[in-house]
Amino acid sequence: MPVPLVMKAIFRALSLTLLGLVLVAARLEAGKQVKIPRVGLLWLDSTASSRIAEFRKALRNLGYLEGHNMVLEFRNAEGKRERLPELAAELLRLKVDVIVSDGADVIELLRKLTRTIPIVMPVMGDPIARGIVANPSRPEANITGLTNFAIELSGKRLDLLREAVPGVKRVAVLSNLSPAQEAEIKELEVSARSLGIDLTPVSAQGPHGLKRAFEVVKQSQADALMILPDTGFLGRRVPIVEFGINRRLPAIFPAREFAEAGGLMSYGPDILYNFYRAATYVDKILKGAKPQDLPVENPMKFEFIINLKTARKMGLTIPAEVLMRADEVIR
């Protein structure tokens, strides 16, 4: 066979071999399933809907599209605490890549069930007092995120309450008596003494705790009310707000949802911002970061909200200088 024909035959054989290899590689690639990250969300009830919406918005801004390059597995216990272990176990069976949740009780449950799946908390009281994180700058286990805790916040709330309603002398403080809140009450008592205000701490623990707490507040002859941060109070914000209005007790709350539900005032961390930030934690974890590499963040943004409609309903006139300091006035 002439040399040119031999070369042509060899070239053709090599071309066919190369084409075959390309086709095999293409088939193998097509057979591979691209891993879509799964993010688990576990909540006690549906009270955090606006917060979760902000979290989803942040994920979209980071390039995650539900059903395309990310799956959100949302589980809601609908207010039934006894369902939380079952729902948490379900997320573990789904082998989610990260779990997002808030509330000390839920975080503690998740910590008992897994020490490997990263857990991001968008909102947490004092994680050190609860024993969830020992070193916030370098979390030692699988939990990180953001807190809504700053012990000086309650003193600031008390000061705002006194400025908005001059003449306040006796304040009932609604709490769940967690370790973090006990520390907060001690700090609050120092502020109260400097302002000439008497404090009455009132526990709302237990299934009928809120009803009992309302009775204690009635008997205390308090002329104002303060609510400490607690996810349980958030879920029952409507009866708490209504109690304050019906008793004509000026009240200051720890989060905007209370003011939006009719509470007179709220002052605290911008929780929607916390949830937006939590999405960046999830993004970093999905890209390979470990919880230990992500320090727990303290609150960075705060907001003061006044509900002027409620003030009018209660016959209160909020001083102009206080209104000017509000980040938002509900009219």
Backbone hydrogen bonds, N-H to C=O, Kabsch-Sander energy under -0.5 kcal/mol:
donor,donor_aa,acceptor,acceptor_aa,energy
6,V,2,P,-2.0
7,M,3,V,-2.7
8,K,4,P,-2.1
9,A,5,L,-2.3
10,I,6,V,-2.6
11,F,7,M,-2.7
12,R,8,K,-2.3
13,A,9,A,-2.4
14,L,10,I,-2.7
15,S,11,F,-2.4
16,L,12,R,-2.4
17,T,13,A,-2.4
18,L,14,L,-2.7
19,L,15,S,-2.6
20,G,16,L,-2.4
21,L,17,T,-2.3
22,V,18,L,-2.4
23,L,19,L,-2.5
24,V,20,G,-2.5
25,A,21,L,-2.6
26,A,22,V,-2.4
27,R,23,L,-2.4
28,L,24,V,-2.6
29,E,25,A,-2.5
30,A,26,A,-2.6
31,G,27,R,-2.0
32,K,28,L,-0.9
32,K,29,E,-0.6
34,V,32,K,-0.6
39,V,71,V,-3.0
40,G,38,R,-0.5
40,G,98,V,-2.9
41,L,73,E,-2.9
42,L,100,V,-2.0
43,W,75,R,-2.5
49,S,46,S,-1.2
52,I,48,A,-2.7
53,A,49,S,-2.1
54,E,50,S,-1.5
55,F,51,R,-1.9
56,R,52,I,-2.5
57,K,53,A,-2.2
58,A,54,E,-2.2
59,L,55,F,-2.0
60,R,56,R,-2.3
61,N,57,K,-2.2
62,L,58,A,-1.3
63,G,60,R,-1.8
64,Y,59,L,-2.7
65,L,63,G,-0.5
66,E,64,Y,-0.5
67,G,70,M,-2.8
68,H,65,L,-2.2
69,N,65,L,-1.6
70,M,65,L,-0.9
71,V,37,P,-2.5
73,E,39,V,-3.0
73,E,71,V,-0.6
74,F,72,L,-0.8
75,R,41,L,-2.9
77,A,43,W,-2.6
79,G,44,L,-3.7
80,K,77,A,-2.1
81,R,79,G,-0.9
83,R,80,K,-2.0
84,L,81,R,-1.5
87,L,83,R,-2.3
88,A,84,L,-2.8
89,A,85,P,-2.3
90,E,86,E,-1.7
91,L,87,L,-1.8
92,L,88,A,-1.8
93,R,89,A,-2.2
94,L,90,E,-1.6
95,K,92,L,-1.3
96,V,91,L,-1.4
97,D,38,R,-2.7
98,V,38,R,-1.0
99,I,118,P,-2.5
100,V,40,G,-3.2
101,S,120,V,-1.9
102,D,42,L,-0.5
103,G,123,V,-1.0
107,I,103,G,-2.4
108,E,104,A,-2.6
109,L,105,D,-1.9
110,L,106,V,-2.5
111,R,107,I,-2.3
112,K,108,E,-1.6
113,L,109,L,-1.4
114,T,110,L,-2.2
119,I,142,N,-3.0
120,V,99,I,-3.0
121,M,119,I,-0.5
121,M,144,T,-2.3
130,R,126,D,-1.8
131,G,128,I,-1.3
132,I,127,P,-2.2
133,V,127,P,-1.6
138,R,135,N,-1.5
144,T,119,I,-2.3
146,L,121,M,-3.5
147,T,297,E,-2.5
148,N,124,M,-2.7
149,F,124,M,-0.5
149,F,125,G,-0.5
153,L,150,A,-2.7
154,S,151,I,-0.5
156,K,152,E,-1.6
157,R,153,L,-2.5
158,L,154,S,-2.5
159,D,155,G,-2.0
160,L,156,K,-2.4
161,L,157,R,-2.6
162,R,158,L,-2.1
163,E,159,D,-2.1
164,A,160,L,-2.6
165,V,161,L,-2.2
168,V,165,V,-1.4
171,V,198,D,-2.8
172,A,224,A,-2.3
173,V,200,T,-2.4
174,L,172,A,-0.6
174,L,226,M,-3.0
175,S,202,V,-2.6
182,E,178,S,-2.5
183,A,179,P,-1.8
184,E,180,A,-1.9
185,I,181,Q,-2.6
186,K,182,E,-1.8
187,E,183,A,-1.9
188,L,184,E,-2.4
189,E,185,I,-2.4
190,V,186,K,-1.1
191,S,187,E,-1.6
192,A,188,L,-2.8
193,R,189,E,-2.1
194,S,190,V,-1.6
195,L,191,S,-1.3
196,G,192,A,-0.7
196,G,193,R,-0.8
197,I,192,A,-2.9
198,D,169,K,-3.2
200,T,171,V,-2.3
202,V,173,V,-3.3
204,A,175,S,-2.4
209,G,206,G,-1.5
212,R,208,H,-2.0
213,A,209,G,-2.6
214,F,210,L,-2.3
215,E,211,K,-1.5
216,V,212,R,-2.1
217,V,213,A,-2.5
218,K,214,F,-2.2
219,Q,215,E,-2.0
220,S,216,V,-1.4
221,Q,217,V,-0.5
221,Q,218,K,-0.8
222,A,217,V,-0.9
223,D,170,R,-2.5
224,A,170,R,-1.0
225,L,250,P,-2.7
226,M,172,A,-2.7
227,I,252,I,-1.9
228,L,174,L,-2.4
234,L,230,D,-1.9
235,G,231,T,-1.9
236,R,232,G,-0.9
237,R,234,L,-1.3
240,I,236,R,-1.6
241,V,237,R,-2.9
242,E,238,V,-2.7
243,F,239,P,-2.1
244,G,240,I,-1.9
245,I,241,V,-2.2
246,N,242,E,-3.0
247,R,243,F,-2.2
248,R,245,I,-1.2
249,L,244,G,-3.2
252,I,225,L,-1.9
253,F,265,M,-2.3
258,F,255,A,-1.4
259,A,255,A,-0.8
260,E,256,R,-2.7
261,A,257,E,-1.2
262,G,259,A,-1.4
263,G,258,F,-2.9
265,M,251,A,-1.1
266,S,305,I,-2.2
267,Y,253,F,-2.4
268,G,303,E,-1.6
270,D,301,K,-2.9
271,I,269,P,-1.4
274,N,270,D,-1.6
275,F,271,I,-2.2
276,Y,272,L,-2.0
277,R,273,Y,-2.7
278,A,274,N,-2.2
279,A,275,F,-1.2
280,T,276,Y,-0.8
280,T,277,R,-0.8
281,Y,277,R,-1.3
282,V,278,A,-2.1
283,D,279,A,-2.4
284,K,280,T,-2.1
285,I,281,Y,-2.3
286,L,282,V,-2.7
287,K,283,D,-1.2
288,G,285,I,-1.8
289,A,284,K,-2.7
293,D,290,K,-2.1
294,L,291,P,-1.7
296,V,136,P,-3.1
297,E,145,G,-2.4
303,E,268,G,-2.8
305,I,266,S,-2.8
305,I,303,E,-0.5
306,I,328,E,-2.2
307,N,264,L,-3.1
308,L,306,I,-0.9
308,L,330,I,-2.1
309,K,330,I,-1.2
311,A,307,N,-1.7
312,R,308,L,-2.4
313,K,309,K,-2.1
314,M,310,T,-2.1
315,G,312,R,-1.2
316,L,311,A,-3.3
318,I,316,L,-0.6
322,V,319,P,-0.8
323,L,319,P,-2.1
324,M,320,A,-2.1
325,R,321,E,-0.6
325,R,322,V,-0.8
326,A,322,V,-0.6
326,A,323,L,-1.0
327,D,304,F,-2.5
328,E,304,F,-1.4
330,I,306,I,-3.1
331,R,329,V,-0.7
